[in-house]
């Protein structure tokens, strides 16, 4: 067996001991990892892991008032050489201290023997202790029993949120009452018998009877089985319709029947019998990427990158390359399926409505309940491809971070919505948080 050394570029990762930790050599000549004062291990069982701040971070919006709440813990012969972002020269130690205290991004300042103030930002990487390092290390920590100042805009923001919630409840109540009135009026009218449709003219697809699909799907249950055919079929559009919707269904099947792209789930057939309108797609055995993205056994980084590329190709085809522009309106991990080769394919694009008012009204039924604000915006604004571009951006964040865009079970309520957390990192010039989360997965 032959061994060869690999060349690894310096400055990557948190070092031998992880982020915000200090590495020293013990008496047994083995590395020893310690958290500096004010920091604790992220995982108490991982003695070589990263450390995190054990106090509320400095508020960048209230730097002047927050300065009084912080002080320094001094250490000698200590450094994190890969975390520098500023280095004022020819300054005194007092100037260096004041400069770091007034800067919310400064986690540590090292005052060197040649009067240079090396400012270092969080997270600190490649920490080390040694007699040859020199200089005085100033680790910024919060004073005990210090006041954590709140932003003056917090109460105003709370007021705005409360008002928005009340307005949303009021609007939903109006919509609910309007729907009840509409249903009551429908019941008062005599429905005409809907003529059965056995086929859609001009479409080269398999026409199934409702009984065939009911048997193939075991009564349309969630868990499908293989029936008479080699492919397992799944009913994805099962709605009782009223007079006139048969023509809408015909137009929809016609519009999507000729789609042909490797990153779209293939449409195999349809059912247009009596009151039953169903679409039949190929079955993806691997399932959606949500099953592999939000579980303990996650997709590798290269596979996640490929999923993003596959999704972009599929959307580009629907938006620009297909004869009639199709807007999906519901791009999310649950609608991205993987085949046996882990190629991502967009599903439910048959539900996507073309740019017609009647289609837009139907599409609102597929918006998730928690997206009430999105529903109201769709009702007011015209739907364009930007809807899918926005959803694709959220999907990219979920792929990078391996977490859902909305999670309630988080330690910090500000981290519940992934999109807002990422925007906050960008706004505060802390994209290294996002990078650290990406490296973790």
C-alpha positions as CSV (number, residue, x, y, z in Angstrom):
1,X,0.0,0.0,0.0
2,X,1.4,3.4,-1.0
3,X,0.8,6.6,0.9
4,X,1.1,10.2,-0.4
5,X,0.6,13.5,1.2
6,X,-2.1,16.0,0.3
7,X,-1.6,19.7,0.0
8,X,-4.2,21.5,2.0
9,X,-4.6,25.2,1.7
10,X,-4.1,27.1,5.0
11,X,-6.8,29.3,6.5
12,X,-9.7,26.9,5.9
13,X,-12.0,25.6,8.7
14,X,-11.9,26.2,12.4
15,X,-8.5,24.5,13.0
16,X,-7.6,21.4,15.0
17,X,-9.9,22.4,17.8
18,X,-12.8,24.0,15.9
19,X,-14.0,27.6,15.9
20,X,-13.4,29.9,18.9
21,X,-11.2,27.4,20.6
22,X,-7.5,27.5,21.6
23,X,-5.1,24.6,20.8
24,X,-2.1,23.9,22.9
25,X,0.3,21.0,23.3
26,X,-0.1,19.0,26.5
27,X,2.5,17.3,28.5
28,X,1.8,14.1,26.6
29,X,2.6,16.0,23.3
30,X,-1.0,15.7,22.2
31,X,-3.3,18.6,21.2
32,X,-5.4,20.1,24.0
33,X,-8.4,22.2,23.2
34,X,-9.8,24.9,25.6
35,X,-12.5,27.5,25.3
36,X,-11.5,31.0,26.4
37,X,-13.3,32.8,29.2
38,X,-16.8,33.7,28.2
39,X,-17.1,30.7,25.7
40,X,-18.4,27.2,26.2
41,X,-18.4,24.1,24.0
42,X,-21.2,23.8,21.5
43,X,-21.2,20.0,22.2
44,X,-20.1,19.2,25.7
45,X,-19.3,15.6,24.6
46,X,-16.9,16.8,21.8
47,X,-13.8,18.0,23.6
48,X,-12.2,18.9,20.3
49,X,-15.2,20.8,19.0
50,X,-16.1,24.4,18.5
51,X,-16.9,26.9,21.2
52,X,-19.6,29.5,21.3
53,X,-20.2,32.8,23.2
54,X,-21.8,32.3,26.6
55,X,-23.4,35.8,26.6
56,X,-25.7,37.9,24.4
57,X,-23.7,39.4,21.5
58,X,-23.2,43.1,21.1
59,X,-26.1,45.0,19.4
60,X,-24.8,46.7,16.3
61,X,-27.7,49.2,16.4
62,X,-26.8,50.4,19.9
63,X,-23.0,50.4,19.8
64,X,-22.6,53.6,21.9
65,X,-24.8,52.3,24.8
66,X,-23.5,48.7,24.5
67,X,-19.9,49.8,25.0
68,X,-20.5,50.2,28.7
69,X,-21.7,46.6,29.0
70,X,-18.5,45.0,27.8
71,X,-14.9,44.5,29.1
72,X,-11.8,42.5,28.2
73,X,-10.2,39.4,29.5
74,X,-6.5,39.5,29.0
75,X,-4.3,36.6,27.8
76,X,-0.7,36.4,26.6
77,X,0.9,34.4,23.8
78,X,-2.5,33.6,22.2
79,X,-3.7,34.2,18.6
80,X,-6.3,33.3,16.0
81,X,-4.3,34.2,12.9
82,X,-7.0,33.6,10.3
83,X,-9.7,35.9,11.7
84,X,-8.1,39.4,11.1
85,X,-10.2,42.0,9.4
86,X,-8.6,45.3,10.5
87,X,-5.2,46.2,11.8
88,X,-4.8,49.9,12.8
89,X,-1.0,50.7,13.2
90,X,0.9,53.0,15.5
91,X,-1.9,53.1,18.1
92,X,-1.7,52.8,21.9
93,X,-3.2,49.9,23.8
94,X,-6.0,52.2,25.2
95,X,-6.8,53.2,21.6
96,X,-6.9,49.5,20.6
97,X,-9.2,48.7,23.5
98,X,-11.6,51.6,22.7
99,X,-11.6,50.7,19.0
100,X,-12.6,47.1,19.6
101,X,-15.2,48.0,22.3
102,X,-17.0,50.4,19.9
103,X,-17.0,47.9,17.0
104,X,-19.8,45.3,17.3
105,X,-17.9,43.0,14.8
106,X,-14.7,42.9,17.0
107,X,-14.6,39.7,19.1
108,X,-10.9,39.8,20.0
109,X,-8.1,42.4,19.7
110,X,-4.4,41.5,19.9
111,X,-2.1,44.4,20.7
112,X,1.3,43.5,19.4
113,X,4.8,44.6,20.6
114,X,5.1,46.8,17.5
115,X,2.0,48.9,18.3
116,X,-0.4,47.2,15.9
117,X,-4.0,46.5,16.9
118,X,-5.1,43.2,15.2
119,X,-8.9,43.1,15.3
120,X,-10.5,39.7,14.8
121,X,-14.1,38.9,14.0
122,X,-16.4,36.0,15.1
123,X,-16.1,33.1,14.5
124,X,-12.4,32.8,15.5
125,X,-10.5,30.1,13.6
126,X,-7.2,28.2,14.0
127,X,-6.7,29.4,17.6
128,X,-3.4,28.5,19.2
129,X,-1.3,29.1,22.4
130,X,2.5,29.3,22.4
131,X,5.5,31.1,23.9
132,X,6.7,32.5,20.5
133,X,3.4,34.3,19.6
134,X,3.9,37.4,21.8
135,X,1.6,40.3,22.2
136,X,-1.4,40.9,24.5
137,X,-4.7,39.3,23.6
138,X,-7.9,41.2,24.6
139,X,-11.0,38.9,24.5
140,X,-14.2,41.0,24.6
141,X,-16.8,39.6,27.0
142,X,-20.0,41.0,28.5
143,X,-19.8,42.3,32.1
144,X,-21.6,40.4,34.8
145,X,-25.1,41.7,35.6
146,X,-24.9,44.1,32.6
147,X,-28.0,45.5,31.0
148,X,-28.9,44.0,27.6
149,X,-30.2,47.0,25.7
150,X,-33.1,46.5,23.4
151,X,-33.6,48.4,20.1
152,X,-36.0,51.4,20.4
153,X,-37.7,50.0,17.2
154,X,-38.6,46.7,18.9
155,X,-41.9,48.0,20.4
156,X,-42.8,49.6,17.1
157,X,-42.0,46.4,15.3
158,X,-44.2,44.5,17.8
159,X,-47.0,46.9,17.1
160,X,-46.7,46.5,13.3
161,X,-46.7,42.7,13.7
162,X,-49.8,42.7,15.9
163,X,-51.6,45.0,13.5
164,X,-50.7,42.8,10.6
165,X,-51.9,39.7,12.4
166,X,-55.2,41.4,13.2
167,X,-55.6,42.5,9.6
168,X,-54.9,39.0,8.3
169,X,-57.5,37.5,10.7
170,X,-60.0,40.1,9.5
171,X,-59.3,39.5,5.8
172,X,-59.5,35.7,6.3
173,X,-62.9,36.1,8.1
174,X,-64.2,38.2,5.2
175,X,-63.0,35.5,2.7
176,X,-64.5,32.7,4.7
177,X,-67.9,34.5,4.9
178,X,-67.7,35.2,1.2
179,X,-67.1,31.6,0.5
180,X,-70.0,30.5,2.6
181,X,-72.3,32.9,0.7
182,X,-71.0,31.6,-2.6
183,X,-71.6,28.0,-1.6
184,X,-75.1,28.8,-0.4
185,X,-75.9,30.4,-3.8
186,X,-74.5,27.4,-5.6
187,X,-76.8,25.0,-3.7
188,X,-79.8,27.1,-4.7
189,X,-79.1,26.6,-8.3
190,X,-79.9,23.4,-10.3
191,X,-76.8,21.8,-11.6
192,X,-76.8,20.6,-15.1
193,X,-75.5,17.1,-15.7
194,X,-71.9,17.0,-16.7
195,X,-71.3,15.1,-19.9
196,X,-68.6,12.5,-19.7
197,X,-65.3,13.1,-21.4
198,X,-63.6,9.9,-22.6
199,X,-60.6,11.6,-24.3
200,X,-58.9,14.9,-25.0
201,X,-58.6,15.6,-28.7
202,X,-55.1,16.0,-30.1
203,X,-53.3,14.6,-27.1
204,X,-51.0,11.5,-27.4
205,X,-51.5,10.2,-23.8
206,X,-53.0,7.1,-22.3
207,X,-56.7,7.6,-21.3
208,X,-57.5,5.8,-18.0
209,X,-60.9,5.1,-16.6
210,X,-61.6,6.2,-13.0
211,X,-62.0,2.5,-12.0
212,X,-58.6,1.6,-13.4
213,X,-56.9,4.4,-11.4
214,X,-58.8,3.5,-8.2
215,X,-57.6,-0.1,-8.4
216,X,-54.0,0.9,-9.3
217,X,-53.7,3.2,-6.3
218,X,-55.6,1.0,-3.9
219,X,-58.4,3.5,-3.4
220,X,-56.1,6.6,-3.9
221,X,-54.2,5.9,-0.6
222,X,-50.9,7.6,0.0
223,X,-48.9,4.4,-0.1
224,X,-49.1,3.2,-3.8
225,X,-48.6,-0.4,-5.1
226,X,-47.8,-1.9,-8.5
227,X,-51.0,-3.1,-10.3
228,X,-51.6,-4.3,-13.8
229,X,-49.1,-1.9,-15.3
230,X,-45.3,-1.8,-14.9
231,X,-45.5,1.7,-13.6
232,X,-47.1,2.8,-10.3
233,X,-49.6,5.6,-10.9
234,X,-50.5,8.3,-8.4
235,X,-53.6,10.5,-8.6
236,X,-52.4,14.0,-8.2
237,X,-55.4,16.1,-9.2
238,X,-58.6,14.6,-7.8
239,X,-61.4,17.2,-7.6
240,X,-65.1,17.0,-8.2
241,X,-65.9,19.7,-10.8
242,X,-68.9,21.7,-11.8
243,X,-70.2,22.6,-15.3
244,X,-67.6,24.2,-17.6
245,X,-64.5,22.9,-15.8
246,X,-64.2,20.0,-18.3
247,X,-63.2,22.5,-20.9
248,X,-60.6,24.0,-18.6
249,X,-59.2,20.5,-17.9
250,X,-59.0,19.8,-21.6
251,X,-57.0,23.0,-22.2
252,X,-54.7,22.2,-19.3
253,X,-53.9,18.7,-20.5
254,X,-53.3,20.1,-24.0
255,X,-50.9,22.7,-22.7
256,X,-48.7,20.3,-20.7
257,X,-49.0,17.1,-22.7
258,X,-46.0,17.9,-25.0
259,X,-43.6,18.9,-22.2
260,X,-40.4,16.8,-22.5
261,X,-37.4,17.5,-20.3
262,X,-35.2,15.3,-18.2
263,X,-35.8,17.5,-15.1
264,X,-39.6,17.3,-15.3
265,X,-41.7,14.3,-14.0
266,X,-43.2,12.7,-17.1
267,X,-47.0,13.0,-17.6
268,X,-48.2,9.5,-18.6
269,X,-52.0,9.8,-18.9
270,X,-55.2,11.3,-17.6
271,X,-58.7,10.5,-16.6
272,X,-61.5,12.7,-17.9
273,X,-64.6,10.7,-17.0
274,X,-67.8,12.2,-15.8
275,X,-67.0,14.4,-12.8
276,X,-63.5,12.9,-12.3
277,X,-60.5,14.9,-13.6
278,X,-57.1,13.2,-12.8
279,X,-53.5,13.4,-14.1
280,X,-51.2,10.4,-14.0
281,X,-47.4,10.9,-13.6
282,X,-44.5,8.5,-13.5
283,X,-43.6,7.3,-10.0
284,X,-40.3,8.3,-8.5
285,X,-39.2,5.6,-6.1
286,X,-36.6,7.7,-4.3
287,X,-39.3,10.2,-3.3
288,X,-38.8,14.0,-2.7
289,X,-35.6,15.6,-1.7
290,X,-37.4,16.7,1.6
291,X,-37.0,13.1,2.8
292,X,-33.2,13.2,2.2
293,X,-32.6,16.9,3.1
294,X,-34.3,17.3,6.5
295,X,-33.4,13.9,8.0
296,X,-30.3,12.7,9.8
297,X,-29.0,11.0,6.6
298,X,-28.6,14.1,4.4
299,X,-27.6,14.5,0.7
300,X,-23.9,15.2,0.2
301,X,-22.9,18.8,-0.8
302,X,-22.2,17.7,-4.5
303,X,-25.7,16.1,-4.7
304,X,-27.3,19.2,-3.3
305,X,-25.5,21.3,-5.9
306,X,-26.7,19.0,-8.6
307,X,-30.3,19.3,-7.3
308,X,-30.1,23.1,-7.6
309,X,-28.8,22.8,-11.1
310,X,-31.5,20.3,-12.1
311,X,-34.2,22.5,-10.7
312,X,-32.9,25.6,-12.5
313,X,-32.8,23.7,-15.8
314,X,-36.4,22.5,-15.3
315,X,-37.6,26.0,-14.5
316,X,-35.8,27.5,-17.4
317,X,-37.6,25.0,-19.7
318,X,-41.0,25.9,-18.2
319,X,-40.4,29.6,-18.4
320,X,-38.5,30.1,-21.6
321,X,-38.1,27.0,-23.7
322,X,-41.5,25.5,-23.8
323,X,-44.0,26.7,-26.4
324,X,-46.4,28.1,-23.8
325,X,-44.9,29.7,-20.6
326,X,-45.8,27.8,-17.5
327,X,-45.4,29.2,-14.0
328,X,-45.2,26.5,-11.3
329,X,-46.1,28.8,-8.3
330,X,-45.1,26.1,-5.7
331,X,-41.4,25.3,-6.0
332,X,-40.3,23.6,-2.7
333,X,-38.4,20.5,-1.6
334,X,-41.6,18.4,-1.4
335,X,-42.2,19.0,-5.1
336,X,-38.7,18.1,-6.2
337,X,-38.5,14.3,-6.8
338,X,-35.4,12.1,-7.3
339,X,-35.1,9.2,-9.6
340,X,-32.9,6.1,-9.1
341,X,-29.9,8.1,-10.3
342,X,-30.7,11.0,-7.9
343,X,-31.6,13.3,-10.8
344,X,-34.0,16.0,-9.6
345,X,-37.3,16.4,-11.4
346,X,-40.0,19.0,-10.9
347,X,-43.3,17.5,-10.0
348,X,-46.9,18.9,-9.9
349,X,-46.2,21.3,-12.8
350,X,-49.5,20.1,-14.2
351,X,-51.0,22.0,-11.3
352,X,-49.2,25.1,-12.5
353,X,-51.7,27.5,-14.1
354,X,-51.0,29.4,-17.3
355,X,-51.3,33.2,-17.4
356,X,-55.1,33.3,-17.2
357,X,-57.3,34.8,-14.5
358,X,-59.3,31.5,-14.0
359,X,-56.0,29.6,-13.6
360,X,-54.7,32.0,-11.1
361,X,-57.8,31.6,-8.9
362,X,-57.4,27.9,-8.9
363,X,-53.7,28.0,-8.1
364,X,-54.3,29.8,-4.8
365,X,-55.6,26.5,-3.4
366,X,-52.1,25.1,-3.5
367,X,-50.5,27.8,-1.3
368,X,-49.8,26.4,2.2
369,X,-51.9,27.7,5.0
370,X,-49.0,29.5,6.8
371,X,-48.4,31.6,3.7
372,X,-51.4,33.8,4.3
373,X,-49.4,36.9,3.4
374,X,-48.3,35.3,0.1
375,X,-51.9,34.6,-0.7
376,X,-53.0,38.2,-0.3
377,X,-50.0,39.4,-2.4
378,X,-50.9,37.0,-5.2
379,X,-54.5,38.3,-5.2
380,X,-53.2,41.8,-5.6
381,X,-50.2,41.4,-7.9
382,X,-50.0,39.8,-11.3
383,X,-48.2,36.4,-11.3
384,X,-44.9,36.4,-13.2
385,X,-41.9,34.1,-13.4
386,X,-40.5,36.0,-10.4
387,X,-42.8,33.9,-8.2
388,X,-40.8,30.8,-9.2
389,X,-37.5,32.7,-9.0
390,X,-38.2,33.8,-5.4
391,X,-39.2,30.2,-4.5
392,X,-36.1,28.9,-6.1
393,X,-34.0,31.3,-3.9
394,X,-35.7,29.9,-0.8
395,X,-35.0,26.4,-2.0
396,X,-31.3,27.2,-2.5
397,X,-31.2,28.4,1.2
398,X,-32.8,25.1,2.3
399,X,-30.3,23.1,0.2
400,X,-27.4,25.0,1.7
401,X,-28.5,24.9,5.3
402,X,-30.3,21.5,5.3
403,X,-33.2,22.9,7.2
404,X,-36.8,24.0,6.4
405,X,-37.5,27.7,5.7
406,X,-39.8,27.7,8.7
407,X,-39.0,25.8,11.9
408,X,-40.6,26.3,15.3
409,X,-38.3,24.1,17.3
410,X,-35.3,26.5,17.4
411,X,-33.5,28.0,20.4
412,X,-33.7,31.6,19.1
413,X,-37.1,32.8,17.8
414,X,-35.2,35.1,15.4
415,X,-34.0,32.0,13.6
416,X,-37.5,30.5,13.0
417,X,-37.6,31.8,9.4
418,X,-34.5,30.8,7.5
419,X,-35.0,33.5,4.8
420,X,-35.1,36.3,7.5
421,X,-32.0,34.8,9.3
422,X,-30.0,34.7,6.1
423,X,-31.0,38.3,5.2
424,X,-30.0,39.4,8.7
425,X,-26.6,37.8,8.2
426,X,-26.1,39.6,4.9
427,X,-27.3,42.9,6.3
428,X,-24.9,42.6,9.3
429,X,-22.0,41.4,7.1
430,X,-22.0,38.1,8.9
431,X,-22.2,35.7,5.9
432,X,-19.6,33.6,7.6
433,X,-22.4,32.3,9.9
434,X,-24.1,30.9,6.7
435,X,-20.8,29.5,5.5
436,X,-20.1,27.8,8.8
437,X,-23.6,26.2,8.8
438,X,-23.0,25.0,5.2
439,X,-19.7,23.5,6.2
440,X,-21.3,21.7,9.1
441,X,-23.6,19.9,6.7
